[in-house]
């Protein structure tokens, strides 16, 4: 097979990458109708070598898609030819071109192929003629226009390399989903023997590289290369296009616009670290954006779905509140008045003004049947009895300090959880014998996670009011656990659904409560009972969500794997709902 390549497209792409100021992180291919013919031709006898990170595709729209690879070489630069075809044999090539990559972008290539036809199944590959090497063949799509009957999204998040094998990615690769929506924590910044490490880490060869926490640009690049060397993740990228947003661990734990819990002064400025992280992110997870610090964008899937990807982490987030800051160190009393004042400040924001205004215009201007929010953190109102919130904080503190929870603390927790669940059951049954003190125990509630939308309630209500008379589904990750929430605005005018995915590998609540099935089942039952609007909760399994949107319905399956510690795994559907 012999194909010709376009020298003018090559020059244009190269100038975009090397012209001094990088305005766009991707190479751009607009057309293939130039009249200059390249002398290069692809021979048939190429070897699959030097493309150690495989291939990937990102951000498909009705008219474009980004195709990606990374080349391993000792030379200062590499000339790579790419092809995009309708068939896996590359006999019907739709577009082709040539680009140059070098160390300035860690030898990655992201070609934003524009002006394509909608609703295509496409195949792509990269080649280096000098090295007689070719990549594996990737598969991707362009999105449909007009009337769309169905689209299947695979939703994933929270993949800590040290915590286990990427079996979840293997399962998604072998599923029938159309595209992957990745809601962040694609990598973790922690170093060796830090968060996520377990008794299987070393024996499975899952020790983080570099060994130290990622801070420099080289650190983040090495971490991405480690993840992208994983065979299951490589397979998923090869088979399915991705639409991604970052969460905190692509930078540092519990990040916000001006800092992060896991960033210390000894690690330099947070701004410098953030820019290092975002540069590496843009190199390995490219998006259709003109600014690598801006990740919010939308995707129209015909008349069926308007997928709105939000940045609830970096662009506008005010620093998270901490309940511990409102507890008197001497008396142990909680200053609820000051907490309420700070918590309910009208200008407190998770999105920032610019992104929020963009979002409101986006959702108000869309005529798609389903408005789907792809974002990182839980939007549901996860309020639980205050005594349980503070006791669970003790459990976390003990786990962080000693690696385990004391038997006394766990016994107290189990007792309180049981008592509160029984009180809530009696209240739901309108038991007239309940005392005012007992009712106060279940009605005095606090948000359990101030890093989520619960920490920004005023802005959440503003968004909820914009959903009136719209069919809205929120997709969430971050917690490592599976949730299904009904979210109702305080006014009662808006009611939406939230589907939150379990993690790929990162531990859930089982890290704190253990894995005894009876204990886990009791915990799940009690939490579901205590949180109003919570329809489903799984506290201990790893997996992903398959969300199928059709005319009139949205069906979600929580798919779980029985292990991430062996390559042999079983797959089950834990829960299904149709709305």
C-alpha positions as CSV (number, residue, x, y, z in Angstrom):
1,X,0.0,0.0,0.0
2,X,1.4,3.4,-0.9
3,X,-0.1,6.8,0.1
4,X,1.0,10.4,-0.7
5,X,1.3,13.1,1.9
6,X,0.7,16.8,1.9
7,X,3.8,19.0,2.4
8,X,1.8,22.2,2.9
9,X,-0.2,20.7,5.7
10,X,3.0,19.5,7.2
11,X,4.5,23.0,7.2
12,X,1.4,24.6,8.6
13,X,1.2,22.1,11.5
14,X,4.9,22.5,12.2
15,X,4.7,26.2,12.4
16,X,1.8,26.0,14.9
17,X,4.0,23.9,17.1
18,X,7.3,25.7,16.8
19,X,6.5,29.4,16.0
20,X,7.7,30.7,19.4
21,X,4.3,31.1,21.1
22,X,2.1,28.0,21.4
23,X,-1.4,29.4,20.9
24,X,-3.0,26.0,20.4
25,X,-1.7,22.8,22.0
26,X,-2.8,20.7,19.0
27,X,-1.6,20.4,15.5
28,X,-4.4,21.5,13.1
29,X,-5.5,19.7,9.9
30,X,-8.2,21.7,8.2
31,X,-8.3,20.2,4.6
32,X,-6.4,17.8,2.4
33,X,-6.8,19.7,-0.9
34,X,-3.4,21.3,-1.3
35,X,-1.6,20.8,-4.6
36,X,1.9,20.0,-3.2
37,X,2.8,16.3,-3.1
38,X,5.1,14.9,-0.5
39,X,7.9,12.6,-1.6
40,X,7.3,10.3,1.3
41,X,5.4,7.0,0.9
42,X,4.4,4.4,3.4
43,X,5.8,1.0,2.7
44,X,4.0,-2.2,3.7
45,X,6.7,-3.7,5.9
46,X,6.7,-1.4,8.9
47,X,7.3,-2.7,12.4
48,X,5.2,-1.9,15.5
49,X,7.9,-0.2,17.5
50,X,8.6,3.1,19.3
51,X,5.0,3.9,19.9
52,X,5.2,2.7,23.5
53,X,2.2,4.7,24.7
54,X,-0.1,3.5,22.0
55,X,-2.6,5.7,20.3
56,X,-5.7,7.6,21.5
57,X,-8.4,9.9,20.3
58,X,-10.2,12.7,22.0
59,X,-13.1,15.2,21.8
60,X,-15.1,13.9,18.8
61,X,-17.6,16.3,17.4
62,X,-19.8,16.2,14.3
63,X,-16.9,17.5,12.2
64,X,-13.6,16.8,13.9
65,X,-11.7,14.5,16.2
66,X,-8.2,14.6,17.9
67,X,-5.9,11.7,17.2
68,X,-2.9,11.2,19.5
69,X,0.3,9.3,20.0
70,X,3.7,9.6,21.6
71,X,7.0,8.6,19.9
72,X,10.0,7.2,21.7
73,X,13.3,8.3,20.1
74,X,16.8,9.4,21.0
75,X,16.8,12.0,18.1
76,X,16.0,15.7,18.8
77,X,12.8,15.4,16.8
78,X,10.6,13.0,15.0
79,X,8.7,13.3,11.7
80,X,5.5,11.3,12.0
81,X,3.0,10.6,9.2
82,X,-0.6,10.1,10.2
83,X,-3.6,8.6,8.3
84,X,-7.3,8.7,9.0
85,X,-9.4,6.2,7.1
86,X,-12.9,4.6,6.8
87,X,-11.4,1.1,6.9
88,X,-8.9,-0.7,9.1
89,X,-6.8,-1.6,6.0
90,X,-6.4,2.1,5.1
91,X,-7.5,1.6,1.5
92,X,-10.1,4.4,1.9
93,X,-8.0,7.2,3.5
94,X,-10.1,10.2,4.4
95,X,-7.2,12.5,5.5
96,X,-3.5,12.3,6.0
97,X,-0.6,14.5,6.9
98,X,2.8,14.9,8.5
99,X,3.9,16.6,11.7
100,X,7.1,17.1,13.7
101,X,7.3,16.5,17.4
102,X,10.2,17.1,19.8
103,X,11.1,17.3,23.5
104,X,9.2,20.6,23.9
105,X,6.0,18.6,24.0
106,X,7.6,15.3,25.3
107,X,7.4,13.8,21.8
108,X,3.6,13.7,21.8
109,X,1.4,14.4,18.8
110,X,-2.2,15.6,18.9
111,X,-3.7,16.2,15.5
112,X,-7.0,18.1,15.5
113,X,-8.5,16.8,12.3
114,X,-11.3,19.2,11.2
115,X,-13.9,19.5,8.5
116,X,-14.9,15.8,8.6
117,X,-18.3,14.3,7.9
118,X,-20.6,13.5,10.8
119,X,-21.4,10.0,12.1
120,X,-18.3,8.2,10.8
121,X,-16.5,5.2,12.1
122,X,-12.8,5.9,11.5
123,X,-9.5,4.2,11.9
124,X,-6.1,6.0,12.3
125,X,-2.4,5.3,12.7
126,X,1.0,7.0,12.8
127,X,4.2,6.0,11.1
128,X,7.9,7.0,11.1
129,X,9.4,6.2,7.7
130,X,13.0,6.8,8.9
131,X,12.7,4.2,11.6
132,X,10.4,1.9,9.6
133,X,7.9,1.9,12.5
134,X,4.1,2.1,12.7
135,X,1.7,2.4,15.6
136,X,-1.2,0.1,16.3
137,X,-4.5,1.0,14.5
138,X,-6.8,3.2,16.6
139,X,-10.6,3.4,16.3
140,X,-12.6,6.5,16.7
141,X,-15.8,8.3,15.5
142,X,-17.4,11.6,14.6
143,X,-20.6,12.4,16.3
144,X,-24.0,12.2,14.5
145,X,-26.2,15.1,13.6
146,X,-30.0,15.4,13.5
147,X,-32.2,12.8,14.9
148,X,-30.3,10.3,17.1
149,X,-31.9,7.3,18.6
150,X,-29.3,6.3,21.1
151,X,-25.8,6.9,22.5
152,X,-23.9,4.9,25.1
153,X,-21.4,6.6,27.4
154,X,-18.9,4.8,29.6
155,X,-18.2,6.9,32.6
156,X,-15.0,6.4,34.7
157,X,-12.9,8.2,37.2
158,X,-10.2,7.8,39.9
159,X,-7.5,5.4,38.6
160,X,-4.7,5.2,41.2
161,X,-1.9,3.1,39.5
162,X,-0.6,1.9,42.9
163,X,-4.0,0.8,44.1
164,X,-4.6,-2.0,41.6
165,X,-4.8,-3.2,38.0
166,X,-6.8,-1.3,35.4
167,X,-9.3,-4.1,34.9
168,X,-12.1,-1.6,34.7
169,X,-10.5,0.0,31.6
170,X,-10.2,-3.5,30.1
171,X,-13.9,-4.1,30.7
172,X,-14.9,-0.8,29.1
173,X,-12.6,-1.5,26.1
174,X,-14.5,-4.7,25.5
175,X,-18.0,-3.2,26.0
176,X,-20.3,-1.7,23.4
177,X,-20.1,1.9,24.6
178,X,-19.6,4.6,22.0
179,X,-17.3,6.9,23.9
180,X,-15.6,7.3,27.3
181,X,-16.4,10.2,29.6
182,X,-13.6,10.4,32.0
183,X,-14.4,12.6,35.0
184,X,-10.9,13.1,36.4
185,X,-8.2,11.7,38.6
186,X,-6.8,10.1,35.5
187,X,-3.4,10.1,37.3
188,X,-2.5,10.5,41.0
189,X,0.3,12.8,42.2
190,X,1.4,10.8,45.2
191,X,4.8,9.1,45.6
192,X,5.8,5.7,46.5
193,X,4.2,4.2,49.7
194,X,1.7,7.0,49.8
195,X,-2.1,7.1,49.2
196,X,-3.4,4.1,47.4
197,X,-0.5,1.8,48.2
198,X,-1.6,-1.6,49.5
199,X,-0.3,-5.1,50.1
200,X,-0.5,-5.9,46.4
201,X,1.2,-2.8,45.0
202,X,4.7,-4.1,44.8
203,X,3.9,-7.7,43.8
204,X,1.7,-6.4,40.9
205,X,4.4,-4.0,39.8
206,X,2.3,-1.0,40.5
207,X,4.8,1.2,42.4
208,X,4.5,4.8,41.2
209,X,7.1,6.3,38.9
210,X,8.7,8.6,39.6
211,X,9.1,7.4,43.2
212,X,8.5,10.9,44.6
213,X,5.4,13.0,44.5
214,X,4.9,14.8,41.1
215,X,5.8,18.5,41.2
216,X,8.0,19.3,38.2
217,X,7.0,19.1,34.6
218,X,9.3,16.1,34.2
219,X,7.6,14.4,37.2
220,X,4.1,14.8,35.7
221,X,5.3,13.6,32.2
222,X,6.9,10.5,33.7
223,X,3.8,9.7,35.6
224,X,1.6,10.0,32.5
225,X,4.1,7.8,30.6
226,X,3.8,5.2,33.3
227,X,0.0,5.2,33.1
228,X,-0.1,5.2,29.3
229,X,2.2,2.2,29.3
230,X,-0.4,0.1,31.1
231,X,-1.8,-2.4,28.6
232,X,-5.4,-2.1,29.7
233,X,-5.4,1.7,29.4
234,X,-3.6,1.5,26.1
235,X,-6.3,-0.9,24.8
236,X,-9.2,1.3,25.9
237,X,-7.6,4.4,24.3
238,X,-7.1,2.4,21.1
239,X,-10.7,1.2,21.0
240,X,-12.7,4.2,22.2
241,X,-12.6,8.0,22.0
242,X,-12.3,9.9,25.2
243,X,-13.9,13.1,26.5
244,X,-12.0,14.2,29.7
245,X,-11.9,16.7,32.5
246,X,-9.4,17.0,35.2
247,X,-10.1,16.7,38.9
248,X,-7.6,17.4,41.7
249,X,-5.1,14.6,41.5
250,X,-3.9,15.6,38.1
251,X,-2.5,18.5,40.1
252,X,-2.6,17.8,43.8
253,X,-5.2,16.6,46.3
254,X,-8.1,18.9,47.1
255,X,-6.9,21.6,44.7
256,X,-8.7,24.9,44.3
257,X,-7.9,27.9,42.2
258,X,-5.1,29.2,44.5
259,X,-3.7,26.1,46.2
260,X,-4.2,22.5,47.3
261,X,-4.3,20.4,50.5
262,X,-1.4,18.4,49.2
263,X,0.9,21.3,48.2
264,X,3.4,22.7,50.6
265,X,5.6,25.7,50.4
266,X,8.7,23.5,50.2
267,X,7.4,22.4,46.8
268,X,7.6,25.8,45.3
269,X,4.7,28.0,44.3
270,X,1.3,26.4,43.6
271,X,1.0,28.4,40.4
272,X,4.2,26.9,39.0
273,X,3.2,23.4,40.0
274,X,-0.3,23.9,38.4
275,X,1.2,25.1,35.1
276,X,3.6,22.1,35.1
277,X,0.6,19.8,35.7
278,X,-1.6,21.4,33.0
279,X,1.1,21.4,30.4
280,X,1.6,17.6,30.9
281,X,-2.1,17.1,30.9
282,X,-2.5,18.9,27.6
283,X,0.3,16.8,26.1
284,X,-1.3,13.5,27.1
285,X,-5.0,14.3,27.3
286,X,-5.5,17.0,24.6
287,X,-8.9,18.8,24.3
288,X,-10.6,21.1,21.8
289,X,-9.6,24.3,23.5
290,X,-7.5,27.3,22.7
291,X,-6.2,27.6,26.2
292,X,-4.8,24.6,28.1
293,X,-6.0,26.1,31.4
294,X,-9.6,26.1,30.3
295,X,-11.3,22.7,30.1
296,X,-15.0,23.5,30.1
297,X,-16.7,22.8,26.7
298,X,-19.7,21.1,25.3
299,X,-20.6,18.3,22.8
300,X,-23.8,18.1,20.8
301,X,-24.9,14.5,20.0
302,X,-27.5,15.2,17.5
303,X,-30.9,16.3,19.0
304,X,-30.5,13.8,21.8
305,X,-27.7,14.9,24.2
306,X,-26.0,18.2,25.0
307,X,-22.9,17.0,27.0
308,X,-21.6,19.9,29.1
309,X,-18.1,19.3,30.6
310,X,-17.4,21.5,33.6
311,X,-14.3,22.4,35.6
312,X,-15.4,22.2,39.2
313,X,-11.8,22.1,40.4
314,X,-9.4,24.8,39.2
315,X,-10.8,27.7,37.2
316,X,-13.0,29.4,39.8
317,X,-13.2,27.3,43.0
318,X,-12.9,29.1,46.3
319,X,-10.9,27.3,49.0
320,X,-12.9,24.5,50.7
321,X,-14.3,25.0,54.1
322,X,-13.3,22.6,56.9
323,X,-15.6,21.8,59.8
324,X,-12.6,21.3,62.0
325,X,-11.9,25.0,61.8
326,X,-15.2,25.8,63.5
327,X,-14.6,23.4,66.5
328,X,-13.2,25.0,69.7
329,X,-9.9,23.3,70.5
330,X,-10.6,23.6,74.3
331,X,-14.3,22.8,74.7
332,X,-14.9,20.8,71.5
333,X,-18.0,23.0,70.8
334,X,-19.0,23.5,67.2
335,X,-19.5,27.2,66.1
336,X,-22.5,26.5,63.9
337,X,-23.4,30.2,63.6
338,X,-20.1,31.2,62.0
339,X,-20.0,28.1,59.9
340,X,-23.5,28.9,58.5
341,X,-22.4,32.5,57.7
342,X,-19.3,31.3,55.8
343,X,-21.0,28.3,54.2
344,X,-24.0,30.4,52.8
345,X,-22.1,33.4,51.5
346,X,-23.8,34.4,48.3
347,X,-20.6,35.0,46.4
348,X,-19.0,31.6,47.3
349,X,-18.3,29.9,44.1
350,X,-17.2,26.5,42.7
351,X,-17.3,27.4,39.0
352,X,-16.2,31.1,39.0
353,X,-18.3,33.8,37.3
354,X,-17.0,33.4,33.8
355,X,-17.6,29.6,33.6
356,X,-21.0,29.9,35.4
357,X,-22.2,32.5,32.9
358,X,-21.0,30.3,30.0
359,X,-22.8,27.3,31.5
360,X,-26.1,29.2,32.0
361,X,-26.0,30.4,28.4
362,X,-25.1,26.9,27.2
363,X,-28.0,25.1,29.0
364,X,-30.5,27.8,28.3
365,X,-29.7,27.9,24.6
366,X,-29.8,24.1,24.0
367,X,-32.7,22.3,22.5
368,X,-31.4,18.8,23.0
369,X,-33.7,16.4,24.8
370,X,-31.1,15.6,27.5
371,X,-28.8,18.1,29.2
372,X,-25.9,16.1,30.6
373,X,-23.3,17.5,33.0
374,X,-19.9,15.8,33.0
375,X,-18.2,17.1,36.1
376,X,-16.1,15.9,38.9
377,X,-17.8,16.1,42.3
378,X,-21.1,15.1,43.8
379,X,-23.9,17.7,43.3
380,X,-26.4,15.7,45.5
381,X,-27.3,17.1,48.9
382,X,-25.4,14.6,51.1
383,X,-26.5,15.8,54.5
384,X,-26.1,13.3,57.4
385,X,-26.6,13.6,61.2
386,X,-23.9,15.9,62.6
387,X,-22.8,13.4,65.3
388,X,-22.0,10.9,62.5
389,X,-20.0,13.6,60.5
390,X,-17.7,14.3,63.5
391,X,-17.3,10.6,64.4
392,X,-16.3,9.8,60.8
393,X,-13.8,12.6,60.9
394,X,-12.2,10.8,63.9
395,X,-12.1,7.6,61.9
396,X,-10.3,9.3,59.0
397,X,-7.8,11.0,61.4
398,X,-7.0,7.6,63.1
399,X,-6.6,5.9,59.7
400,X,-4.2,8.7,58.5
401,X,-2.2,8.7,61.7
402,X,-1.9,4.9,62.4
403,X,-3.1,3.1,59.3
404,X,-6.0,1.6,61.1
405,X,-9.2,2.5,63.1
406,X,-9.3,1.6,66.8
407,X,-11.8,-1.0,67.9
408,X,-13.4,1.5,70.3
409,X,-13.9,4.1,67.6
410,X,-15.3,1.6,65.2
411,X,-17.6,0.1,67.8
412,X,-18.9,3.6,68.7
413,X,-19.5,4.4,65.0
414,X,-21.4,1.2,64.4
415,X,-23.6,1.8,67.5
416,X,-24.4,5.4,66.5
417,X,-25.1,4.4,62.9
418,X,-27.5,1.7,64.0
419,X,-29.2,4.0,66.5
420,X,-29.6,6.8,63.9
421,X,-30.9,4.4,61.2
422,X,-33.5,3.0,63.6
423,X,-34.6,6.5,64.6
424,X,-34.9,7.5,60.9
425,X,-37.0,4.4,60.2
426,X,-39.3,5.3,63.1
427,X,-39.6,8.9,61.8
428,X,-40.5,7.7,58.3
429,X,-43.2,5.5,59.9
430,X,-44.5,8.6,61.8
431,X,-43.8,7.0,65.2
432,X,-45.6,9.3,67.8
433,X,-43.3,8.0,70.6
434,X,-40.2,9.8,69.2
435,X,-38.9,12.4,71.6
436,X,-37.7,15.8,70.6
437,X,-34.1,14.8,71.5
438,X,-34.4,11.7,69.2
439,X,-35.7,13.8,66.3
440,X,-32.9,16.3,66.9
441,X,-30.4,13.6,66.4
442,X,-31.6,12.8,62.9
443,X,-32.6,16.3,61.9
444,X,-29.4,18.1,63.0
445,X,-27.5,17.5,59.8
446,X,-24.2,18.7,58.2
447,X,-22.7,18.2,54.7
448,X,-20.3,15.3,54.9
449,X,-18.1,16.4,52.1
450,X,-17.3,20.2,51.8
451,X,-15.1,19.5,48.8
452,X,-18.2,18.7,46.8
453,X,-21.1,20.9,45.7
454,X,-22.3,20.7,49.3
455,X,-19.6,23.2,50.2
456,X,-21.0,25.7,47.7
457,X,-24.8,25.5,48.3
458,X,-25.9,29.0,47.1
459,X,-24.3,28.5,43.7
460,X,-25.8,25.0,43.4
461,X,-29.3,26.5,43.9
462,X,-28.6,29.0,41.2
463,X,-27.8,26.2,38.8
464,X,-30.7,24.1,39.9
465,X,-33.1,26.9,39.1
466,X,-31.8,27.0,35.6
467,X,-32.9,23.4,35.1
468,X,-36.6,24.1,35.5
469,X,-38.6,22.2,32.8
470,X,-35.4,20.6,31.4
471,X,-34.3,16.9,31.5
472,X,-31.0,17.1,33.3
473,X,-28.6,14.3,34.3
474,X,-25.5,15.0,36.4
475,X,-22.5,12.6,36.0
476,X,-20.0,12.6,38.9
477,X,-16.9,10.9,40.0
478,X,-14.3,11.8,42.7
479,X,-15.7,9.8,45.7
480,X,-14.6,6.3,44.6
481,X,-18.1,5.1,45.4
482,X,-21.3,4.6,43.4
483,X,-24.3,6.9,44.1
484,X,-27.7,7.6,42.5
485,X,-29.3,10.8,43.8
486,X,-32.5,12.8,43.3
487,X,-31.6,16.5,43.6
488,X,-34.5,18.9,44.2
489,X,-34.0,22.7,44.4
490,X,-34.9,24.4,47.7
491,X,-37.8,26.0,45.9
492,X,-39.1,22.7,44.7
493,X,-39.2,24.0,41.1
494,X,-36.4,21.8,39.7
495,X,-35.7,18.1,40.1
496,X,-32.8,16.3,38.4
497,X,-30.9,13.0,38.6
498,X,-27.3,12.4,39.5
499,X,-25.4,9.3,38.6
500,X,-22.0,8.9,40.2
501,X,-19.4,6.2,39.3
502,X,-17.3,4.0,41.4
503,X,-13.5,4.3,40.9
504,X,-11.2,2.4,38.6
505,X,-8.9,1.4,41.4
506,X,-8.9,3.9,44.3
507,X,-10.3,2.6,47.6
508,X,-13.8,3.6,48.7
509,X,-15.4,3.5,52.2
510,X,-14.1,0.0,52.6
511,X,-10.8,1.6,53.5
512,X,-12.3,2.8,56.7
513,X,-15.1,0.3,57.5
514,X,-13.5,-2.9,56.2
515,X,-14.7,-5.4,53.7
516,X,-16.9,-7.7,55.8
517,X,-20.0,-8.1,53.7
518,X,-22.4,-7.8,56.6
519,X,-20.7,-4.6,57.9
520,X,-20.6,-3.1,54.4
521,X,-24.2,-4.0,53.7
522,X,-25.4,-2.5,56.9
523,X,-23.4,0.7,56.3
524,X,-24.9,1.1,52.8
525,X,-28.4,0.6,54.1
526,X,-28.0,3.1,56.9
527,X,-26.4,5.8,54.7
528,X,-29.1,5.4,52.1
529,X,-31.8,5.7,54.8
530,X,-30.2,8.7,56.4
531,X,-29.6,10.8,53.3
532,X,-32.8,12.2,51.8
533,X,-32.9,11.7,48.0
534,X,-30.3,9.0,47.9
535,X,-31.7,6.0,45.9
536,X,-28.6,3.8,45.6
537,X,-25.2,3.6,47.2
538,X,-22.3,1.1,46.9
539,X,-19.4,1.7,49.3
540,X,-16.9,-0.9,48.4
541,X,-16.7,-2.0,44.7
542,X,-14.6,-0.8,41.8
543,X,-16.2,-0.3,38.4
544,X,-17.7,2.1,35.9
545,X,-21.1,3.3,34.7
546,X,-22.7,2.6,31.3
547,X,-25.3,5.4,30.6
548,X,-27.5,4.9,27.6
549,X,-29.5,7.9,26.4
550,X,-32.4,7.3,24.1
551,X,-35.5,9.2,23.0
552,X,-37.5,9.5,26.2
553,X,-35.2,7.5,28.5
554,X,-31.9,7.4,30.2
555,X,-30.7,4.0,31.5
556,X,-27.7,3.6,33.8
557,X,-26.0,0.4,34.8
558,X,-23.4,0.4,37.5
559,X,-20.9,-2.2,36.3
560,X,-18.7,-3.7,39.0
561,X,-15.6,-6.0,38.8
562,X,-14.9,-8.5,41.5
563,X,-11.1,-7.7,41.7
564,X,-8.4,-5.3,40.7
565,X,-5.7,-7.5,42.1
566,X,-5.7,-10.2,39.5
567,X,-5.9,-10.1,35.7
568,X,-8.6,-12.6,35.8
569,X,-11.8,-10.8,36.8
570,X,-15.5,-11.2,36.9
571,X,-18.0,-8.6,35.9
572,X,-21.5,-7.9,37.3
573,X,-24.2,-5.3,37.0
574,X,-24.8,-4.1,40.6
575,X,-27.7,-1.8,39.9
576,X,-29.8,-0.5,37.0
577,X,-32.2,2.4,36.8
578,X,-34.2,4.0,33.9
579,X,-35.5,7.5,34.1
